[in-house]
Structures are given as C-alpha cells and as structure tokens.
Amino acid sequence: MRRGNMPEMGNSLRAAALLAFVVLSILVSLLISSVQQFGARISHVSNATVAAVDEGESVSLRGALIYQLNQRRKEIIPLLLPDNDGDDRGHSGETRYDQALDYTWDYTLWNEISQGSRKAHMDEMNCDSLVDMQAVEVLGSGYTKLVVKVNLAGGQPVALKLVNEQGIDMGKCVEDFKDPRGCRELVSYKLKKEIVLLQRLQHPNVIKLKGHCAGDAGEGGEGGRVTVILEQGNPLQMIQLLQSPWEDRFRVCLDLVRLLHFLSQSPLGSVALLDFQPRQFVTVSGQLKLTDLDDASAEETSCQTHAHCTLQFPHRNFTVPCSARGVCEGLSEKRNIYNAYRYFFTYLLPHQAPPGLTHLVDHIMNSTGELRADINQTLEAFEHILLLYKSGMHLDNLPPSIIKDYAVMRGMGTSGNVEYRCWPSYSQQGCVLSVHSAREAAHICNSHTQCNSFTLSGHKTWTGRLLASFRSSFSHLVPDGTSEVYVKKSKATETSTV
C-alpha cells in the first residue's frame, strides 16, 4: 500500500468506527456460538470435503471456503481452554477442540473476557478510539497483514494491524473462492488468533494489546474487518545493534531469554515461535518485545521413536527424546533456544564483552550452540552476568590505586573540549562509555592514548551504570552540580576555572 492511499485507509477505519464494536468477549462468543450453530455442519462439511478429495469429486467453492473457516476456528478454540498438563495436550489439538464442543472450556477465562474484568489490564481501546486518527507511515506489510503507525486524536501513537487487502493470502483466496468478503473473514483469523494469544501470553517482553476494532457481519458491518491496536514500538535494526555498546546488545539477548523462559511454561504450555526472525521483534523504550504471535504454536509434536523428534537447522540437526506419553520432550523449548543462538547471540553477545565476563559469555555461547543447557539454565547464566556487571564484581582485578593518578573537581563540567572518538560509543561525536565507577573510567582512560581527562555525569544506563565522557583536553572548567571532572595530574595544572 502506498503512502498516498493513507487517507482512504483512514476513511475506511473511521467508517469501521461507526460499526458495532465487538470486544474480545464478543469475538469469543461468535467463535463458540458459530461452532454450536454449525456443529453438525462442521462434521458434515469436513467429512464431505475429505470424501470428495478422496473420490476425486468436486465440491462447491462456498463449501470449501466454509471448511477453511471451520479449520481456522479449530485453531483458536484450544487457545481458550484451561491449562492442562495431562496427555490430551498433544496430537494437533484435536482432543482440546473436542473439549470445546463438549462445553468444557475454562469458564474462569470465559467470564474474565465476557464480563470485561480483564479490561483493567488494557487501555480499552475500540473503534471509537480510531475516530479522527492520523496515519503516519506503513511500518510493514506481509502476506497477511499490514502494520501502520497512526496518531490517535489525543496524539498518542499506536500501531494498527489489519488485513492486507493487496497481500498474497487475500489474493490467492479470492482467486480460489471468488468471495472477497468471505476471504477477508478467512484471512482475518490470523488477527483474531493473535488477539487471543496476546490475551493469554501477557509478559513484559510481549507487545501490549491496547484493544481492537471489528466489524460485525451479523449487524450489517463488513465481515472480516478486524483491526488490532497495539503499543507503538521501533522495528529491531540488527545493523544498528551491531554498532551499539555491548551493554545494549546484552540487554536485547537478556530480554529474549526472559521471554523464552516465559514461553516454555506459559498458560498455554510450551510455546514455539515457528517464524523466529529479528523482524518479529520491536523495542519499546529500549526493551525487546515480541510483536508477531500468529505463528506461535502450543501444539506438541507426537512421536513413536526418538527419530521422530529431530530438529533440523541449516547447519545442525538435534534429536530430543520421545517421552513415554508419545510427545517430543522439550522440542519447542530447544527450537527457541537454538534460534535465539543463531539469530541473536552469535551476532550480539561475544563481541567486545567486558574482559571479566568473557569466560561466562563463552560458556553461554557453547551451551546454547550445542543445546546442552535448558532455558532455566540459560536464564540463570544471563542473570548471573547481569548481577556481576551491575555490581562491578567483574572489576575486582583493577588496582584501587589507579584513581590516584587523577585530580578530581566535583560539581564541575568542562567547555572547549577536544574530543576523540572511540567505538562503540553512546555519542557519535566523541567517546562516551558506561562505567561502574571512577576507577573503571580511569582504567579506560589509561588504555586510550588520546585520553587525558574524563567526566562522570548524572546520566545512567538501564543497568544503573554511569556515563563517562573521555577527551584529550578542554579549555575551561564550568560549574555543573551533577558532574565530576577527573584530570590526569600531569595535566591538571593546565586547567582554569571560571
């Protein structure tokens, strides 16, 4: 979609705002009531379609489309069921779907959604929230969805996900079934599934669902017009991350491991991210968040032997055990860990790690690259590194006397600076690095041949470490109540105060 079409899209969504708003409880109601209403037809259509394929008979396009719609419903219904650690959690979700037809879904969850008590955890945005919004830019488009950044009437930026009318999924469906309205409903099931997943998988490293807007076909609205309203994030830029300080790269990896730890024991069971790519993530105020959940799967892989439990990657294969209950033990967790290793850890974690932590980083790289550690052990290793890094315990080998080579001027800043650049730096114009203390800053300054002084400001990083500016020289000292200037004693007599 070209940016020039934004007003048309905005008008379309404003028109949708006039339709009867269907909150998530109504979505669930429609799904389950449609299953009840067409219960007999589901079985009949499914059996008829399969029989027709087997016997080479043709079926009506409408019948085939209804079959596809029912298949999409079957993907969503198990996500609404209660947690269950028994043997019925595998085998493509068939048993859990049968439970839904037997009315044994989780009434607690059902009541939370239908009665709105979950709204306390959301911003309760709906179609009315989209009135008078302003489209800003298209953030991404794919086979199924279009993601657009908009500013709401009050100025708040949000991201909207909606069906990509020009996408491959929509085009292929219309070509196959000749029913644009029915195809829009079919394609929108990925958005509906994502709404439910965002409700069930709430976590600091999962994008926040702020609400949704839906057209109700039963009330004369446009069937399938679903818009998901999400918090606004910045697409993850790996090239930019590669040029960032190690601390920021470590944060991305740590957030990812915390997310995978949650997914390994989520309310839906162990969840695998089948489309595991950096493009599935965004950052919000520096925090990594998963933004695409439509390809997340809580289904367990059934097996008869260990050979059925092979994870295949471009350059490595791994086999996990086939459990006594006939499912591949820990397959989803292992898949997530290795994908984290090959897409994130390999590029972001080892390069320029602090010398006192390199042995721990190497251990993580080896254990995840060989899948020798589970997600609990991996998270523990990351949290241990974070503890050492924040506390400065990895700097115990630095001599305390190193700071004695510097004269300190407290409550002062500098002007007329002669900067030099270092990499990676928090400033492109100079050398700004994070330090635990003046002692670490002095050690860094001593290692830079150009450095003769540094300043500790009141600014801190996400770990609470101080930002230090390193320079070759400066002209004057100036009052600054939040800063401290450290000058090599051999250079201290050259400074003056104003």
C-alpha positions in Angstrom: 0.0 0.0 0.0 1.4 3.4 -1.0 1.5 6.2 1.5 -0.7 8.2 -0.8 -3.5 5.8 0.0 -3.4 6.6 3.7 -6.5 9.0 3.6 -8.5 6.2 2.0 -7.4 3.7 4.7 -8.1 6.3 7.4 -11.6 6.8 6.0 -12.2 3.1 5.9 -11.2 2.7 9.5 -13.3 5.7 10.5 -16.2 4.1 8.8 -15.4 0.9 10.7 -15.7 3.0 13.9 -19.4 3.5 13.1 -19.9 -0.2 13.1 -21.0 -2.1 16.2 -17.8 -2.6 18.2 -17.1 -6.2 19.1 -14.8 -6.6 22.1 -12.8 -9.8 22.7 -15.7 -11.3 24.6 -17.9 -10.9 21.5 -15.2 -12.4 19.4 -15.1 -15.4 21.6 -18.9 -15.5 21.7 -19.1 -15.5 17.9 -16.5 -18.2 17.6 -18.1 -20.6 20.1 -21.7 -19.8 19.1 -20.8 -20.4 15.5 -19.3 -23.7 16.4 -22.6 -24.6 18.3 -24.8 -23.4 15.5 -22.9 -25.2 12.7 -21.8 -28.1 14.8 -23.5 -30.6 12.7 -22.4 -28.8 9.5 -18.8 -28.8 10.6 -18.7 -32.5 10.7 -20.8 -32.9 7.6 -18.8 -30.4 5.6 -15.4 -31.7 6.8 -16.3 -35.3 6.0 -17.9 -34.3 2.7 -14.8 -32.3 1.7 -12.4 -35.1 2.6 -14.5 -37.7 0.9 -14.8 -35.5 -2.2 -11.0 -35.2 -2.3 -10.5 -38.9 -1.8 -13.0 -39.8 -4.5 -12.0 -37.1 -6.9 -15.3 -35.4 -6.7 -15.7 -31.6 -6.8 -17.2 -29.5 -4.1 -18.7 -26.1 -4.3 -16.4 -23.2 -3.7 -18.6 -22.0 -0.9 -18.5 -25.3 0.8 -14.7 -25.4 0.5 -14.5 -21.9 2.0 -16.7 -22.9 4.9 -14.5 -25.8 5.5 -11.4 -23.5 5.7 -13.3 -21.1 8.0 -14.1 -24.0 10.3 -10.4 -25.1 10.3 -9.4 -21.6 11.4 -11.9 -21.8 14.2 -10.4 -25.1 15.3 -7.0 -23.4 15.7 -8.4 -20.7 18.0 -10.8 -22.7 20.3 -8.0 -24.7 22.0 -6.3 -21.4 23.0 -9.4 -20.6 25.2 -9.3 -23.8 27.1 -7.9 -24.2 30.6 -4.3 -25.2 31.3 -3.9 -28.9 31.2 -0.7 -30.9 31.9 -2.2 -34.2 31.0 -1.8 -36.4 28.0 -4.5 -34.7 26.0 -2.4 -31.6 25.2 -0.7 -33.0 22.0 -1.9 -34.6 18.8 -2.6 -31.4 16.8 -5.1 -30.1 19.3 -7.9 -32.4 18.3 -8.7 -33.5 21.8 -8.7 -30.0 23.1 -11.1 -29.0 20.2 -13.4 -31.8 21.2 -13.4 -30.5 24.7 -14.7 -27.1 23.4 -17.5 -28.9 21.6 -18.4 -30.6 24.9 -18.6 -27.2 26.6 -15.6 -27.9 29.0 -13.6 -24.7 28.2 -12.2 -22.6 31.0 -15.2 -20.7 32.5 -12.9 -18.5 34.6 -11.2 -17.3 31.4 -14.6 -17.1 29.6 -16.1 -14.9 32.4 -13.0 -12.7 32.6 -13.3 -11.9 28.9 -17.0 -11.8 28.5 -17.7 -9.7 31.7 -14.8 -7.4 31.0 -12.7 -7.8 34.1 -9.6 -8.2 32.0 -10.1 -4.6 30.8 -8.4 -3.4 33.9 -5.2 -4.7 32.3 -5.8 -3.0 29.0 -6.4 0.6 27.8 -9.8 -0.5 26.5 -9.4 1.0 23.0 -12.1 0.2 20.5 -13.4 1.5 17.2 -14.3 4.9 18.8 -10.6 5.3 19.7 -9.8 5.4 16.0 -12.0 8.3 15.1 -10.0 11.3 13.7 -6.8 9.3 13.9 -3.9 10.4 11.6 -2.0 7.8 9.6 1.8 8.4 9.8 3.6 5.6 8.0 3.4 2.0 6.9 5.6 0.0 9.3 5.4 -3.3 7.4 3.4 -5.5 5.1 3.3 -9.2 4.6 1.3 -12.0 3.0 -1.5 -11.5 5.5 -1.2 -8.2 7.4 -0.5 -4.6 7.1 1.0 -2.7 10.0 0.5 1.1 10.2 1.7 3.7 12.6 -1.0 6.2 13.5 -1.5 9.0 15.9 -4.9 8.9 17.7 -7.0 12.1 18.2 -5.2 12.8 21.5 -1.8 12.5 19.9 -0.9 9.0 21.3 1.0 6.9 18.8 -0.2 3.3 18.3 0.4 0.5 15.8 -2.5 -0.9 13.9 -2.6 -4.4 12.4 -5.2 -5.1 9.7 -5.8 -7.4 6.8 -3.5 -6.6 3.8 -6.1 -6.3 1.1 -3.3 -6.4 -1.5 -1.4 -9.3 0.2 -0.7 -12.7 -1.2 -3.1 -14.5 1.2 -6.0 -12.3 0.2 -5.2 -12.5 -3.5 -4.9 -16.3 -3.5 -8.1 -16.7 -1.5 -10.1 -14.6 -3.9 -8.7 -16.4 -6.8 -9.6 -19.7 -5.3 -13.0 -19.0 -3.9 -14.3 -15.8 -5.7 -15.6 -14.4 -2.5 -13.8 -11.2 -1.3 -15.9 -10.9 1.9 -15.5 -14.5 2.9 -11.8 -14.3 2.1 -11.4 -11.2 4.3 -13.0 -13.2 7.1 -10.7 -16.2 6.4 -7.6 -14.1 6.3 -8.6 -12.1 9.4 -8.5 -15.3 11.5 -4.8 -14.7 11.9 -5.5 -11.4 13.5 -8.2 -12.9 15.7 -5.8 -15.7 16.8 -3.3 -13.0 17.6 -5.8 -11.1 19.8 -6.4 -14.3 21.8 -2.7 -15.1 22.1 -1.9 -11.5 23.2 -4.5 -12.0 26.0 -3.1 -15.4 27.1 0.6 -14.5 26.8 0.9 -11.2 28.6 4.5 -10.6 29.5 6.8 -7.5 29.7 8.6 -8.8 26.5 5.4 -9.3 24.5 3.9 -6.3 22.8 0.9 -4.8 24.7 -2.6 -5.3 23.3 -4.4 -2.0 23.7 -7.7 -3.1 22.2 -9.2 -3.9 18.8 -11.9 -2.8 16.4 -14.1 -5.3 14.5 -16.9 -5.1 12.0 -19.8 -7.4 12.9 -21.2 -9.2 9.9 -24.3 -10.1 11.9 -25.1 -6.4 12.3 -24.7 -5.3 8.7 -21.0 -4.5 9.1 -18.2 -5.6 6.8 -17.3 -9.1 7.8 -13.7 -9.8 8.5 -12.7 -6.2 9.0 -10.5 -6.6 12.1 -8.0 -4.1 13.4 -5.7 -4.9 16.3 -4.5 -1.9 18.3 -1.0 -2.3 19.8 1.5 -0.2 21.7 4.0 1.5 19.3 7.5 0.0 19.0 10.5 0.6 16.9 11.5 -2.2 14.5 14.6 -4.1 15.6 17.5 -2.9 13.5 20.3 -5.6 13.7 22.8 -3.4 11.8 22.3 -0.6 14.2 22.5 -3.0 17.2 25.8 -4.4 15.9 27.3 -0.9 16.2 25.8 -0.4 19.7 27.6 -0.7 23.1 27.8 -4.2 24.4 25.5 -3.3 27.3 22.6 -2.6 24.9 23.3 -5.7 22.9 23.4 -7.8 26.1 20.0 -6.3 27.1 18.4 -7.5 23.8 19.7 -11.0 24.4 18.6 -11.0 28.1 15.1 -9.8 27.2 14.9 -12.6 24.6 15.9 -15.2 27.1 13.4 -13.9 29.7 10.7 -14.2 27.0 11.7 -17.7 26.0 11.7 -18.7 29.7 8.1 -17.5 30.0 7.0 -19.2 26.7 8.5 -22.5 28.0 5.9 -22.6 30.8 3.2 -20.2 29.6 -0.6 -20.6 30.3 -0.8 -22.4 27.0 2.0 -24.8 27.8 5.4 -24.7 26.0 5.1 -22.3 23.0 7.3 -22.5 20.0 8.0 -19.4 17.8 7.8 -21.1 14.3 8.8 -17.9 12.5 11.8 -16.9 14.6 13.4 -13.8 12.9 14.6 -10.4 14.2 11.7 -8.8 12.2 9.2 -10.4 14.6 10.5 -8.1 17.4 10.4 -4.4 18.2 11.9 -2.3 21.0 9.8 -0.1 23.3 12.0 2.4 25.3 14.9 0.0 24.7 13.1 -3.1 25.9 12.8 -6.0 23.4 9.2 -7.1 22.7 7.7 -9.9 20.5 5.2 -8.3 18.2 4.1 -11.2 15.9 2.4 -14.1 17.6 0.3 -15.5 14.8 2.9 -18.2 14.1 3.3 -19.1 17.7 2.3 -22.7 18.4 1.5 -24.5 21.6 1.0 -27.9 19.9 3.3 -30.7 20.9 4.8 -33.0 18.3 3.7 -36.6 18.6 6.2 -39.4 18.2 6.8 -43.1 18.4 10.6 -43.1 18.5 13.4 -40.6 19.2 14.0 -40.4 15.4 10.6 -38.6 15.1 11.9 -35.8 17.3 14.6 -34.3 15.1 15.2 -30.5 15.0 16.6 -29.6 11.6 18.6 -26.4 11.0 20.6 -25.3 8.0 23.9 -26.5 9.5 23.0 -28.6 12.5 20.5 -31.3 13.5 19.5 -32.2 17.0 17.3 -35.0 18.4 15.3 -34.8 21.6 13.8 -37.7 23.5 10.4 -39.2 22.7 8.6 -39.3 26.0 6.5 -42.1 27.4 3.3 -40.2 26.6 4.3 -40.1 22.9 5.4 -36.5 22.5 8.8 -35.0 21.8 10.1 -33.8 25.1 11.1 -30.2 25.2 11.1 -29.8 21.4 9.6 -26.3 21.4 12.0 -25.0 24.1 15.0 -26.4 22.3 13.9 -24.9 19.0 13.5 -21.5 20.6 16.9 -21.6 22.3 18.8 -22.6 19.2 17.1 -20.0 17.1 18.0 -17.4 19.7 21.6 -18.6 19.5 21.8 -18.4 15.7 19.8 -15.2 15.1 20.8 -13.2 18.2 23.5 -14.5 20.5 26.0 -15.2 17.7 26.0 -11.6 16.4 25.3 -9.6 19.6 26.8 -11.3 22.6 30.5 -12.1 22.3 31.9 -9.0 20.5 33.5 -6.5 22.9 32.2 -8.2 26.1 33.9 -6.9 29.2 37.1 -8.9 29.8 36.0 -10.0 33.2 32.8 -11.6 31.7 34.2 -13.2 28.5 34.5 -16.6 30.1 30.8 -16.6 31.1 29.7 -15.3 27.7 31.8 -18.1 26.1 30.0 -20.6 28.3 26.6 -19.4 27.2 27.6 -19.5 23.5 28.9 -23.1 23.8 25.9 -24.4 25.9 23.2 -22.8 23.7 25.0 -23.5 20.4 25.3 -27.2 21.3 21.8 -27.3 23.1 23.4 -28.6 26.3 21.5 -26.1 28.5 17.8 -25.8 29.0 16.1 -22.4 29.2 16.2 -22.4 33.1 20.0 -22.8 33.0 20.4 -20.3 30.2 18.3 -17.6 32.1 20.3 -18.3 35.2 23.6 -17.7 33.3 22.3 -14.4 31.9 21.1 -13.2 35.2 24.4 -14.0 36.8 26.3 -11.9 34.2 23.8 -9.1 34.8 24.5 -9.2 38.6 28.2 -9.1 38.1 28.0 -6.3 35.6 25.7 -4.1 37.6 27.7 -4.7 40.9 31.1 -4.2 39.3 32.3 -7.5 40.8 33.9 -8.4 37.5 36.3 -5.5 38.0 38.0 -6.9 41.2 41.3 -7.2 39.4 41.6 -3.4 38.8 44.0 -1.9 41.3 42.3 0.6 43.7 45.3 3.0 43.3 44.6 3.6 39.7 42.3 6.6 40.5 45.2 8.3 42.5 46.7 9.4 39.2 43.8 11.8 38.7 42.8 15.1 40.3 39.0 15.4 40.8 36.9 18.5 40.6 33.4 17.8 41.9 30.4 19.8 40.9 32.2 20.9 37.7 31.9 20.3 34.0 34.1 21.3 31.0 33.9 23.5 28.0 36.1 23.9 24.9 36.6 20.2 24.7 38.9 18.5 22.3 37.1 15.2 21.6 38.2 12.0 20.2 36.1 9.1 19.0 36.0 5.5 20.3 33.9 2.5 19.4 31.3 1.6 20.4 30.2 4.9 21.9 26.9 6.3 23.1 27.8 9.5 21.2 28.9 9.6 17.6 30.7 12.9 18.2 33.0 11.7 20.9 33.8 8.9 23.3 31.0 8.2 25.8 31.0 4.8 27.6 29.3 3.3 30.6 31.3 2.6 33.7 30.6 1.2 37.1 32.8 3.8 38.9 35.5 6.3 38.5 38.0 3.5 39.0 36.8 1.7 35.8 36.7 5.1 34.0 40.4 5.7 35.0 41.3 2.3 33.7 39.6 3.0 30.3 41.3 6.4 30.1 44.7 4.9 30.8 44.1 2.4 27.9 43.3 5.2 25.4 46.5 7.1 24.3 44.4 10.2 23.4 42.7 10.4 26.8 43.8 12.9 29.4 40.6 13.5 31.3 37.1 12.2 31.7 33.8 13.4 33.2 31.2 11.4 35.1 27.7 12.9 34.5 24.5 12.2 36.3 23.2 10.2 33.4 22.9 6.4 33.8 22.2 3.4 31.6 19.5 0.8 32.0 21.7 -1.1 34.4 22.4 1.9 36.6 25.9 2.3 35.4 27.3 5.8 34.9 28.0 7.5 31.6 31.6 8.8 31.3 32.9 11.2 28.6 36.5 10.8 27.7 38.5 13.6 25.9 42.0 14.7 25.0 41.7 18.1 26.6 39.4 21.1 27.5 39.7 24.8 27.8 37.8 25.6 31.0 36.0 24.1 34.0 32.4 25.4 34.5 30.0 24.8 37.4 27.9 21.7 37.0 26.3 20.3 40.1 25.7 16.9 38.5 29.2 16.2 37.2 32.7 15.4 38.3 35.8 16.0 36.2 38.8 13.8 36.5 42.1 15.1 35.0 45.4 13.3 34.9 47.6 15.0 37.5 50.2 15.8 34.9 47.6 17.8 33.0 45.7 19.3 36.0 47.8 22.5 36.2 46.8 23.4 32.6 43.1 23.9 33.5 41.5 27.1 34.7 38.2 27.7 36.4 35.5 30.3 35.5 
